Amino acid sequence: MKTYEKLFIDGRWETPAGNDSISVTDPFSETACGRVPAGTDADVERAVVSARRAFGVWSSAAPAERAAVIGRIADALAARQDEIGQTISRELGMPIKWSTRIQAALPATVMATFAEMAAQGPPEQTFDNVRVVKEPVGVCAFITPWNYPLHQIVGKVAPALAAGCTMVVKPSSEAPLNAYLLAEIMAESGLPPGVFNLVTGTGRVVGEALCRHPEVDLISFTGSTAAGRRIGELAARSVKRVTLELGGKSANVILDDADFQKAVTHGIKDIFLNSGQTCSALSRMLVPAHRQSEAVAIAQASAAKVKMGDPSDPANYMGPLISAKQRDKVRGFIQEGSAEGATLVCGGDAPPPGLQRGYFVAPTIFADVAPTMTIAREEIFGPVLCIIPYQDEDDAVRIANDTIYGLAGAVWSGDPERALRVARRLRTGQVMINGGGFHPRAPFGGYKQSGHGREFGTHGLEEFLETKALLME
Ligand code: NAD
């Protein structure tokens, strides 16, 4: 049990203004594993004031100085990788091997990429009598979810630090413990006081106070589309810059000339990673109608090999879902899928055998899914794959794009040129081609209602820069 009683404000551990706290539940044991303060408007006020005060110092620090501090933070994240992996495995339920590899290792890598970018300084441009310079946006507020909790915080904190911004972080209430490890690292990094502030609490109180605060210049939010809409509305009142990373319903387009064994197996690993709680999860597998049964057989055999259970067991690939609420929501979608006439291939809404305790949902696959069905349209955010048959390439592209979301996608073909052609037709921020891997510098973000703005790499950095034109004599 990890109990935190303070907030990190102005470079110090400060007692919160209120007395309320938030309990953190271990989704495997269904018992409390932590407690953090429920911040209030007064805590937000202190944090924003300290970030505003620190902006002068940090925005004018030399690129080499910023790079050195960010480099030290990256090193400390790498050094504490095991502890971070265990913490997130416990509060989120992701099995330890994957939590350490992804949830803990990735933030250290991403932080290091921004140390390099900080060293280069912001890009400038000169033409005729014009010099275009880039400057940090100002005070930023970051509101983040629980599914890749530290990765999502670092995806905002690292570029903001590199750009010269100061910030207040409000992590998710479900998995906030990792944010304390980051704050501990910040406290020892040599970062000037007030550059990084941590205020835990609910979205309704702390999140909304940040969105309304006149001294916050930019809000970067990752989470549900519903909360994103509310945040956009609040931020618009004081014309803040807003970056939204929202939900997804990504299509995995398997063309008729693809290596089915490879493509389908990859798709299974993708949808069941983190128990399907991945915003870019390839939750719709589009297969040629005349080869659906072949794809279903491979998917079923591959799903049968997915090991699920205790997150502390390194042999497991899947753990429980984050909460009872999330489990019940996912079960509801599974019931709806069956009711609407999709074919249940494996899994289902019953508790998986031997896993009565913990918020488990079995790896579930539906076939014969029509694009109009609820399970094909709504983000389930659980281990549920929809296999959707299509008639031809144009039909596949039409179905892939027939969604309010546009976060990610994938295309598989024996002909790389054809795969590329189809990938260009998908209205999404990322497309994986023939299993192409994640890259920490590749821009990530959504089209349509998956949000706007990009994270990671130089595109992520630009979100935190203002553009100024100097008109010379
Ligand atoms: P959520 O929207 O409920 O919460 C996200 C964060 O917003 C939390 O910190 C929460 O406290 C805060 N929040 C909630 N309501 C708020 C309000 N009215 N004002 C201010 N802050 C508020 O989402 P979640 O359940 O934590 O995460 C799951 C969702 O996040 C899924 O829809 C998923 O697709 C999405 N997601 C998107 C990405 C991406 O990069 N596109 C990444 C991860 C998760």
Residues whose N, C-alpha, C, O or C-beta is under 5 A from the ligand:
A	BS01	NAD	I143 T144 P145 W146 N147 K170 P171 S172 S173 G201 T202 G203 R204 G207 E208 T222 G223 S224 T225 A227 R230 E245 L246 G247 G248 C279 S450
